[in-house]
Amino acid sequence: MSTTTSDHRRRVLTGLLATVLATVLAACTSDHTPAPRPTTGAGANPPGAALPAGFAGLYVTPEVIAVPLPGDGLRMVTAQRCDRLVDMLGAGQWYVADELRYPKEAAASQEVFSGLGLMPALLLRRGDRRVFATIEGATDCTATLTTLPAQEITVSGAGMPGTRPGWAATTRCYRSGGDLSVSFYFDTDAHVGAIGTVTIAADGSVSDEDLSITVVQHTGALMNTLSGLDWSAPKPKKGVTLSELTAEDVDGAKASMTGPAERPAGTLTLPALSDDAGKLGEVSITVPFACAEVGTLGA
């Protein structure tokens, strides 16, 4: 695609987005109104003028359309490249505490990483507050941000830390029939985290056929660790252990759910998990989840 064609496509995308979202934005860019200004730094709007309170202090340039989502979410859409949006999110009063990026050599294999449950994301911090952002796209980028409350996560079993402070973020939620598929990341201050996907039936039971959990024992931060792995190597680097967990009997696995159907939330309880190598023995996980929105598989 030529530079002229690419620039035209970006201009068209930006115009369409501004038109569609004009009814929900308090101030949109037009020929007669000024562009939104950054929410921090020189020339910033008054505090809270552009973003919900939970996201105050994020740096937002005029090229980004920020749309509050129901609940405590925020969507940012821009015709810029994702790396620019990522740099912008870490340029205000928040800093990037953890980040998952696709390895450069995996640029043509994103479907493989998506199948593993890996999705580019940021963990932003400001004091003791956390915001999690999933990143989608390449030259045209979308970030979906959610606030993360103080959380405790349980990973019990031989050599596991038990209940510890940490963070848990839901990356994707889809419905197929009456089932809800939930993908998540979590990490603890004991440097034991996980990526996982579970399928929850309407009665809260969890399917063993659609359960995929990988526990990551590391020495740094979960997503940064995953970004640095050599996925072509037979073993991860020193100081990192990946354990794929399965369940032969999931009778005790369940999800307690609250909230509206379009934004389910609750706690996943996954007992009697085991790794194929048999090194961990039996592992139990209890982790919160919260869907910012729910899509439909195949849509």
VEXDREN-2710 file (C-alpha; in Angstrom, 1 decimal):
% VEXDREN-2710
k/r/px/py/pz
1/MET/0.0/0.0/0.0
2/SER/1.4/3.4/-0.9
3/THR/2.0/6.2/1.6
4/THR/-0.7/8.3/0.0
5/THR/-3.2/5.5/0.2
6/SER/-2.3/4.7/3.8
7/ASP/-2.6/8.4/4.8
8/HIS/-6.0/8.6/3.1
9/ARG/-7.2/5.5/4.9
10/ARG/-6.2/6.9/8.2
11/ARG/-8.0/10.2/7.5
12/VAL/-11.1/8.4/6.5
13/LEU/-11.0/6.2/9.6
14/THR/-10.6/9.2/11.9
15/GLY/-13.5/11.0/10.2
16/LEU/-15.8/8.0/10.5
17/LEU/-15.0/7.4/14.1
18/ALA/-15.6/11.1/15.0
19/THR/-19.0/11.0/13.3
20/VAL/-20.1/7.8/14.9
21/LEU/-19.0/8.7/18.4
22/ALA/-20.1/12.3/18.4
23/THR/-23.3/11.5/20.3
24/VAL/-21.4/10.0/23.2
25/LEU/-18.4/12.3/23.5
26/ALA/-18.8/15.5/25.4
27/ALA/-16.4/17.4/23.1
28/CYS/-15.5/16.3/19.6
29/THR/-13.2/17.8/17.1
30/SER/-14.9/19.6/14.2
31/ASP/-14.3/22.5/11.9
32/HIS/-15.8/24.9/14.5
33/THR/-14.5/23.5/17.8
34/PRO/-11.0/23.1/19.2
35/ALA/-9.5/19.6/19.4
36/PRO/-9.4/17.9/22.8
37/ARG/-6.3/18.9/24.7
38/PRO/-4.0/16.6/26.8
39/THR/-5.3/15.8/30.3
40/THR/-1.9/16.4/31.9
41/GLY/1.0/18.7/31.4
42/ALA/1.1/22.1/29.8
43/GLY/-2.2/23.2/28.2
44/ALA/-4.1/20.4/29.9
45/ASN/-7.8/20.5/30.4
46/PRO/-9.1/21.0/33.9
47/PRO/-8.8/17.7/36.0
48/GLY/-11.6/15.3/35.0
49/ALA/-12.7/17.4/32.0
50/ALA/-12.0/14.7/29.4
51/LEU/-11.7/11.3/31.2
52/PRO/-13.7/9.5/33.9
53/ALA/-12.3/9.9/37.4
54/GLY/-10.7/6.5/37.5
55/PHE/-8.5/7.4/34.5
56/ALA/-7.6/11.0/35.5
57/GLY/-4.0/11.7/34.8
58/LEU/-3.7/9.8/31.6
59/TYR/-2.1/11.7/28.8
60/VAL/-4.5/12.0/25.8
61/THR/-3.5/13.7/22.6
62/PRO/-6.0/15.2/20.0
63/GLU/-5.5/12.3/17.7
64/VAL/-7.2/9.9/20.2
65/ILE/-10.9/9.5/20.7
66/ALA/-11.7/8.4/24.3
67/VAL/-15.1/6.9/24.9
68/PRO/-16.3/5.8/28.4
69/LEU/-17.7/2.3/28.5
70/PRO/-20.5/1.2/30.8
71/GLY/-19.1/0.3/34.3
72/ASP/-15.5/1.3/34.8
73/GLY/-14.1/1.0/31.3
74/LEU/-12.7/3.3/28.7
75/ARG/-12.0/2.8/25.0
76/MET/-9.3/4.8/23.1
77/VAL/-9.4/4.7/19.3
78/THR/-6.8/6.3/17.1
79/ALA/-5.5/6.1/13.5
80/GLN/-1.9/6.1/15.0
81/ARG/0.3/3.0/15.3
82/CYS/-0.1/1.0/18.5
83/ASP/3.4/1.7/19.7
84/ARG/2.6/5.4/19.7
85/LEU/-0.5/4.9/21.7
86/VAL/1.4/2.7/24.2
87/ASP/4.1/5.4/24.6
88/MET/1.3/8.0/25.1
89/LEU/-0.4/6.0/27.8
90/GLY/2.8/5.9/29.8
91/ALA/3.6/9.6/29.3
92/GLY/1.3/11.1/31.9
93/GLN/0.9/10.7/35.6
94/TRP/0.7/6.9/35.2
95/TYR/3.7/4.6/34.4
96/VAL/3.9/1.3/32.7
97/ALA/4.5/-1.4/35.4
98/ASP/4.2/-4.4/33.1
99/GLU/3.7/-4.9/29.4
100/LEU/3.2/-7.8/26.9
101/ARG/4.2/-7.2/23.3
102/TYR/4.4/-9.8/20.6
103/PRO/8.0/-10.7/19.9
104/LYS/9.3/-9.0/16.8
105/GLU/9.9/-12.3/15.0
106/ALA/6.3/-13.3/15.7
107/ALA/4.8/-10.4/13.7
108/ALA/3.4/-12.8/11.1
109/SER/2.2/-15.3/13.7
110/GLN/-0.2/-13.3/15.8
111/GLU/-2.9/-15.9/15.3
112/VAL/-0.7/-18.5/17.0
113/PHE/-0.1/-16.2/20.0
114/SER/-3.8/-15.3/20.2
115/GLY/-4.5/-19.1/20.3
116/LEU/-2.3/-19.4/23.3
117/GLY/-4.3/-16.7/25.0
118/LEU/-1.6/-14.0/24.6
119/MET/-2.8/-10.5/23.9
120/PRO/-0.7/-7.3/23.9
121/ALA/-1.5/-5.4/27.0
122/LEU/-0.3/-2.9/29.6
123/LEU/-0.5/-2.6/33.3
124/LEU/-0.4/1.0/34.3
125/ARG/0.1/2.2/37.9
126/ARG/-0.3/5.5/39.7
127/GLY/0.5/5.1/43.4
128/ASP/-1.6/2.1/44.6
129/ARG/-4.0/2.4/41.7
130/ARG/-3.9/0.1/38.7
131/VAL/-5.3/0.3/35.1
132/PHE/-5.2/-2.6/32.7
133/ALA/-5.2/-1.9/28.9
134/THR/-5.6/-4.5/26.1
135/ILE/-4.1/-3.3/22.8
136/GLU/-5.5/-4.4/19.4
137/GLY/-4.6/-3.4/15.9
138/ALA/-1.4/-2.2/14.2
139/THR/-1.5/0.9/12.1
140/ASP/-5.0/1.7/13.5
141/CYS/-5.0/1.0/17.2
142/THR/-7.6/0.5/19.9
143/ALA/-7.0/0.3/23.6
144/THR/-9.6/-1.0/26.1
145/LEU/-8.9/0.1/29.6
146/THR/-10.4/-1.1/32.9
147/THR/-9.5/-0.1/36.5
148/LEU/-8.3/-2.9/38.7
149/PRO/-9.3/-2.9/42.4
150/ALA/-7.0/-4.2/45.2
151/GLN/-7.2/-8.0/44.8
152/GLU/-6.0/-11.2/46.4
153/ILE/-5.4/-14.3/44.4
154/THR/-5.0/-17.9/45.6
155/VAL/-2.6/-20.4/44.0
156/SER/-2.2/-23.3/46.4
157/GLY/-0.3/-26.5/46.2
158/ALA/3.2/-27.8/46.7
159/GLY/5.6/-24.9/46.3
160/MET/2.8/-22.5/45.5
161/PRO/2.4/-19.2/47.5
162/GLY/-1.2/-19.6/48.7
163/THR/-3.3/-16.4/49.0
164/ARG/-1.3/-13.3/48.1
165/PRO/-1.9/-9.7/46.9
166/GLY/-1.8/-9.3/43.1
167/TRP/-3.7/-8.2/40.1
168/ALA/-6.1/-10.0/37.8
169/ALA/-7.3/-8.7/34.4
170/THR/-9.8/-10.1/32.1
171/THR/-8.6/-9.8/28.5
172/ARG/-11.6/-11.2/26.5
173/CYS/-15.1/-12.4/27.0
174/TYR/-17.3/-14.2/24.4
175/ARG/-20.6/-16.0/24.4
176/SER/-21.5/-19.0/22.4
177/GLY/-25.0/-20.2/23.0
178/GLY/-25.4/-20.0/26.8
179/ASP/-21.7/-20.4/27.6
180/LEU/-19.3/-17.6/28.5
181/SER/-15.7/-17.9/27.5
182/VAL/-13.3/-15.8/29.7
183/SER/-9.6/-15.2/29.1
184/PHE/-7.5/-13.6/31.8
185/TYR/-4.0/-12.8/33.1
186/PHE/-3.0/-12.6/36.7
187/ASP/0.2/-12.1/38.7
188/THR/1.0/-12.0/42.4
189/ASP/3.7/-10.4/44.6
190/ALA/5.1/-13.9/45.0
191/HIS/6.1/-13.9/41.2
192/VAL/3.6/-16.6/40.4
193/GLY/1.1/-15.7/37.7
194/ALA/-0.9/-17.3/34.9
195/ILE/-2.7/-16.9/31.6
196/GLY/-5.9/-18.8/31.1
197/THR/-9.1/-19.3/29.4
198/VAL/-12.2/-21.1/30.8
199/THR/-15.7/-21.7/29.6
200/ILE/-18.5/-21.1/32.1
201/ALA/-22.0/-22.6/31.6
202/ALA/-25.1/-20.7/32.6
203/ASP/-25.2/-22.6/36.0
204/GLY/-21.7/-21.5/36.8
205/SER/-20.0/-24.8/36.1
206/VAL/-16.7/-24.9/34.3
207/SER/-16.0/-27.2/31.3
208/ASP/-12.9/-29.4/31.5
209/GLU/-12.6/-29.5/27.6
210/ASP/-12.3/-25.7/27.3
211/LEU/-10.0/-25.1/30.2
212/SER/-6.5/-23.8/29.5
213/ILE/-4.3/-22.5/32.3
214/THR/-0.6/-21.9/32.1
215/VAL/1.1/-21.1/35.5
216/VAL/4.2/-18.9/35.1
217/GLN/6.8/-18.9/37.9
218/HIS/9.2/-16.0/37.3
219/THR/11.5/-13.5/38.9
220/GLY/10.2/-10.3/37.5
221/ALA/6.7/-9.4/36.1
222/LEU/4.3/-11.7/34.3
223/MET/3.8/-9.9/31.0
224/ASN/7.4/-8.7/30.6
225/THR/8.5/-12.3/31.2
226/LEU/6.2/-13.6/28.5
227/SER/7.4/-11.0/26.1
228/GLY/11.0/-12.1/26.6
229/LEU/10.5/-15.8/26.0
230/ASP/12.0/-17.5/23.0
231/TRP/9.0/-19.5/21.9
232/SER/11.1/-21.6/19.5
233/ALA/13.2/-22.9/22.4
234/PRO/12.3/-26.3/24.0
235/LYS/12.6/-24.7/27.5
236/PRO/12.1/-21.2/28.8
237/LYS/15.1/-19.2/30.1
238/LYS/16.6/-19.7/33.5
239/GLY/14.4/-18.4/36.3
240/VAL/11.1/-19.1/34.4
241/THR/8.9/-22.1/34.7
242/LEU/5.8/-22.7/32.5
243/SER/3.3/-25.3/33.7
244/GLU/0.3/-26.2/31.6
245/LEU/-2.6/-27.2/33.8
246/THR/-5.5/-29.5/33.0
247/ALA/-8.3/-31.1/35.1
248/GLU/-9.6/-34.6/34.8
249/ASP/-12.4/-33.9/37.2
250/VAL/-13.9/-30.3/37.3
251/ASP/-16.9/-31.1/39.5
252/GLY/-15.6/-28.6/42.0
253/ALA/-14.7/-25.9/39.4
254/LYS/-17.2/-23.1/39.4
255/ALA/-17.7/-19.4/38.8
256/SER/-19.8/-17.2/41.1
257/MET/-21.1/-14.4/38.9
258/THR/-22.6/-11.0/39.6
259/GLY/-23.4/-8.0/37.5
260/PRO/-25.5/-7.6/34.3
261/ALA/-25.3/-10.2/31.5
262/GLU/-23.4/-7.8/29.3
263/ARG/-20.7/-7.2/31.9
264/PRO/-20.5/-10.4/34.1
265/ALA/-18.0/-10.5/36.9
266/GLY/-17.2/-12.7/39.8
267/THR/-14.7/-15.3/41.1
268/LEU/-13.3/-18.4/39.4
269/THR/-12.6/-21.4/41.7
270/LEU/-10.5/-24.0/39.9
271/PRO/-9.5/-26.9/42.2
272/ALA/-7.6/-30.1/41.5
273/LEU/-5.6/-28.9/38.5
274/SER/-2.5/-30.8/37.5
275/ASP/0.4/-30.3/35.1
276/ASP/1.2/-32.8/32.4
277/ALA/4.8/-33.3/33.8
278/GLY/3.5/-34.1/37.2
279/LYS/6.0/-31.7/38.9
280/LEU/3.5/-29.5/40.6
281/GLY/1.2/-32.1/42.0
282/GLU/-2.3/-30.7/42.6
283/VAL/-2.9/-27.0/42.2
284/SER/-5.9/-24.9/43.1
285/ILE/-6.6/-21.4/41.8
286/THR/-9.1/-18.8/42.9
287/VAL/-9.0/-15.6/40.9
288/PRO/-11.5/-12.7/40.3
289/PHE/-12.6/-11.8/36.8
290/ALA/-14.6/-8.9/35.3
291/CYS/-15.7/-8.6/31.7
292/ALA/-15.7/-5.0/30.3
293/GLU/-18.0/-6.2/27.6
294/VAL/-19.0/-9.5/26.0
295/GLY/-18.6/-10.4/22.3
296/THR/-20.1/-13.2/20.3
297/LEU/-17.9/-16.0/18.9
298/GLY/-17.8/-15.9/15.1
299/ALA/-18.9/-12.2/15.1
END
